[in-house]
Amino acid sequence: MITKAEIFYLNHIDELMKLNYFIYKNPELGNKEIKARDAHIDILEKKNFQIEKEFVGIKTAFKATYTSKKDGPKIAFLAEYDALPKIGHGCGHNILGTASTGAGLILKEFVDELGGEVIVIGTPAEESDGAKVDMAKAGIFKDIDIVMSAHPTGEFHMESGSSQAMEAIRFKYYGKTAHAAGAPHLGINALDGIITLFNSVNAMRQQICETDRIHGIITNGGEAANIIPDFSSADFYIRSSSDKELKILSERVKKCAEGAALATGTKLEIENYEYSFKDLRTNKKLSEVYTKNLKLLGIKDIKKGKKAGSTDMGDVSYCCPVIHPSFPISEGKLIGHSIEFAQASITEKAYEGMKEAILSMVMTSVDIIKDKNLLQEIKDEFIKNKN
């Protein structure tokens, strides 16, 4: 039997498919997503959502709100729409954002009767600067009851999992130039500082946790082989299972950097070159409700959530209850951040997975609006985990 939510979905499917395809065909890098932002806003504004452009001072962000005349919880769906260099929407943010806007449009059809507030927030630059970090710092999630967003993946639905906390650190070493053949003893080799840092980190790997990750590249190693370089730099991503563990690991890497400077006689500067992300704390009760609704839609093969890389959704999960499940866009396995992944996001299979994710997010929202005890249970879990 077709549900009320499915009827509402059918009313919106054409405009959602057009939105997804338009953003797919017009990929924009983080903080440059003008067309994508405007496309989302155009649909939401026509459905009587109140729009705040340049939300939290971010040019390509927005907040769309529809408030019922009846009291009820505030439920937000987060839309991403940034692309990747050269390969376009290889992470599928075109369809991720479309699913969030779709969930907002359909939930709106329920709240006039049931009560509550529907919010769709456009969150740029997930692949780089992470707009959700600024939003979390601004406190915009603290008065929101529930946040949801569903990410595209390969061939199966996946429960909301976790992600690693991440810090992006740049190490800059300064030395003194000299002729590498004629007077090397008069120089101080900045590249030696970087190489010693890498060797120290590699030696440390034996004594780090299995969930820790340290990966870096040399971004400047000198100008010519016959010149002792007076400057060298490297960019690292440091990841761990939680924000607490990340702080410990980052300090150990920084000690390696300081030791390398001391050993090579170089001067060291340390800075962050991108925002750091907290780990994603999935609200288990909220995730259970979402998974229950997937099963009610007839979906049987639902995989357990995995620990993914890092995402700014983690910062949101420190502010309010969050889930970030995944929905299938392919009949087979896909490699993320690939042209094939982008192409899969506009297929019939992708639209099927998107529909299921949208309906489950909406059904989960309706469950929460109708059941105050359920909402309280979700909030109690969040408070317990936070403390």
N, C-alpha and C positions, 0 to 999 in steps of 0.2 A: 504493500500500500504506500502510495506516495505521501510524504509528509508535508506539513505546512512550510517547513524550511526549504524543501526541494521545490515547491511551487514558487516561492520567492526567488530561489536561485535561478530557475528557468526564466523569470522575468528580467534577470540581469545578465544572463550568460553572454549575449551578443556584445554588450558594451565591455564586459570583462575580457573577452577574447580579443577585442579590438585594442584595448588598453595594453594587454600583454604583448601583442604583436608589434604595436607602435613602439614600445620601449625597447623591445628586442631589436627592431630595425634602426633605432636611434640610440646606440649605446653612448653613455656619457660617464666620464670618470668622476670620482668622488669630489663633492663640493662644486661640481659643474653640471649637475643634473637638472638643468633648467626645463628642458622639454618634458622630462619624466615627472618632475614636480608639478608642472602646470597641467599635465594630462590627468594626474590623480585628483588635483584640486577641481578641475573642470567637472568631473563626474560627481564628486562629493557635493560640490556647491549646488549643482542642479537638483540634488536630492535633499536640499534644505539643511545641510550641515553648515555650521558657522565656521568660517575659515580664518585662521591666523597664519599669515605668511611670514617668512623669515623668523620662524619660531626660535626662541632663545637666542636671537641674534645670528642665527645660521642662515645664510642666504637661500640655500636650496631645501631647507626644512619647512615643514608646515604642521599645523594641528587642526584637525577637523572634528567638530563636536556637535552631537545631536542630543539634546536633553529632553526627556519626557517630563510631562507635568506631574507625574507621580514619582515619589522618592524611590530610590533603588541604588544598587552598586554602580560604581564607575568602572567600565570595562574598556580596555584599550587594546588595539591591534597595531603593531608596529610594522610600517612599510619600508622596505629597503629598495633602492633602485639604481645603485651605482654599478658601473661595469668595470671590466679589467682592461688594461692596456693591450692592444692588438687583437685580443680574442673576444672582445665584446662581453656578452653576458654568460661567461663561462662558469659563473657561480649561481646563475639562475635568479638573480635578484629581480629581474623583470617579472617573473611569475610569483616570486615571494611577495613582492609589493602588491601585485594584483590580488593575491589571495587575501591579504590583510584588508585592502579596500573592499573586496567582495564580502568579507565577513562583516565589516562595518555596515555596509549597505543592507545586508540581509537582517542583521540584528536590529537595525533601526525599525524594521517592519514589526518587531515584537514589543519594543519598549513603550510605545504609547499605551498599550494595554497592560503590560506587566510592570512598568516603571524602570527607572535607571537612566544611565547616561552612556552613550556610545562615543568612543574616541578613536580616531585614526591618526596616528602620528607618523609623518614622513621623516625618516631618519637617514640622512645622507652618509656617504663615505664609510661604510662598514669595513671596506677593504683597506682603509688607510687611517684617517684621523679618528674615525669612530664617533659620530655625532651623539650617540647615546651616552657617551662618557660626559660630555658637556651638559647634556640634559639631566643626567643623574646628579651631577654636581650642583645644578641649578635647583634641584629639589622637586622637579615637576612630576616625579612618579610617586611621591610620598602620600598624596591624597587619592591615588588610583588604587582600586581594590584588586584588580586582576589585569595582568598583561599577557598577551599571547601573540605568537608569530610562528608560522610554519615554513620550514626550509625545504626546497626541492632536493631530492636525492635520487638514487638509482632505481631499483626495481621493487622495493618494498616500503610500506609505511614503517616508521620507526618512532618509538616512544621518545619523549624528551629525555636527553641524556645530560651530560655535563661537558664542560670545556676547561681548558687549562688557563690559569692566570698567566699573564704575559707582560714582560717589561722589555721595551726596545731601548737599548743602550748603545751610545756611540763613544768609542774610546779614541782620543786624539793624542798622539805623541809628538813632542817637539824636540829636535836635536840641533845639529850644527853642520852646515855643508862643508865639504872638503873634496879634493880630488881623490877619487877612489884608488888610483894607482900611485900618484905622486906624493900625496900627503894624507893617507887615511887616518894616521894617528892624531891628526888635528881635528877630525870630525867627530860628531856624536850621531850615531845612526838611529834615526827615528823608526825605521823599518824593523830594526832589531827589537825594539820595544814591542811592536805588534807581534812579531814571530814568537818572542818569548811569552807573550800573553797567550797565544794559541797553544803553545806547548804546555804551559801551566794548566790551562783549562782542560786539555786532553789528558794530562796526568790526573787531574781531579775527577775525571769521569768515572773512575773505579769506585769512588766513594760517594756517588750521588744516588738518589732514589730512582727506581725503575720508571717512575712517572715524570721525572725531570727531563727537560730538553734544553740543550744549549747549542745554538747554531749561529755562525757568523761568517762574514765575508770581509776581505780587505778592500776598502773603497779608495784608498790612495796608498801606493807603495813607493812613490818616488817618481822622478821625471826621466832619469837616464841611468844606465848601469854604471857609468863612470863618475857619477856624483853620489857622494854620501848624502842620503836624503835627510833634510832637516824637518820634514813633516810626513807623518803617516797616520792613517786612520782605519778603523774597522767598525762595522755595524753588527750588532748582535741582537738576536731574539732569545730571551731567557724565559722558560716556561716551567711551571710546576702545578701540582694538583690543586693548590688553594692559594689564596692571596697571602696567607700567613707563611706557608712554605716557600712561596716565591721570594718574599723579603729575605729569608734566610739564604736562599740560593744566590740571589743577586748580590748580596754582601760578599759571599765567597768568591764570586767572579770578580767583583771590584777589588778584592784583596789580591787576586792573581794579577790584575792590571797594575796595582800599586807596586807589587813585588817586581814586575817586569820593568817598570820605570826605574826602580832602585837599582836593579841588576845592570841596566844598560846606560844609566846616567842621563836618561831622558826626562823631560817634564811631561806630566800627564794631565789631561782634562777629560772629565766624564760628563756626558749630557744625555738626556732623552731626546730621540729624534722623531718619535711618534708617541701617541698616548699609550699608556699601559692599560691592560684590560684585566678585570677581576675574573675569577672562575665563575662559570654558570652553575647556580644552585637551583636545580629543578625542584619545584614544589610537587612532592610525590602525590599528595591527595588530588591536586588539580590535574596532574598527569593521569591518574587513575580514572578520573571522570572523562577526560578526553579519549582515552583508550576504550572505555566502556561505550562511548558514543560511536567510535569507529566500528566496533563490533555490532552495534545496533544497525549500522548501515550495511552490514553483511560482510565486512572485511575480517577475515580470519587470520591471515598471515601477517602479524605485526611483530616486528623485531624489537628487541630490547635496545634502549638508548645506549649510545657509545660515548666515550670521552673523546670529543673532537679536538680541533686545534684551539684557537682562541677567538673570541667574539666579544664585541661591546655589549651584547645581550647579557653578559655576565655582570656588568656594572648595574644593570637594571634589576637583576635578581637579588642584589643587596638592598634594594629599596622597597620592593613589594613582591608578592607571589607571582612567579613567572613559569611558563612552559615554552619550550622551543622545539616541538617535534618536527619530524620530516615526512614528506609525502613523495611517492614515486612519480617519475616522469619518463620512465623507460621500461622496456620489456627485459632488459639485461643490465649488467653492471655498467656504471659510468665512472669516468675519472673526472673529479672536480677540477675546475679551472682549466677547462679544455674547450676547444671549438665544438666538439661532439656534444658536450654538456649543454652548451648554448643552443645548439640546433634541436636538442631533445626537448627544450622548454616550450616549443610551439607545436608539439605533436598532439595527436588525439589522446595518447596515453598520459601526457602531461596535463591535459585539461580534465581528464578523468580523476587523476590524483589530486589536482587542485580543488575540484568539486568536493571530493571526500574530505579534504582538510578544512575547507570553508564550512561545510555542513557540520563537521564535528566541533569546530570552534564555536559556531553559533549554538549548537545544541548544548554544549558545555556552558556557555554563557546563560542560556535560558534556565538550565538546571540551577545555576548559582543564584540567579535573580529570584527564582521560585522558592529556594530553600535557604533560609537565613542560617540555619544550623550548619549547612554545608559550607557556606562562605566563612563562618566563624572557625570551622575546623581547618580550612585552608589557611586562614590568617594565624591561627594558633601555631600551626606547623612552621610558618614563616618566622614568627617571633622566636620560637624555640631554636630554630637553626641560626637565627641572627645572633642570639645570645650565647 
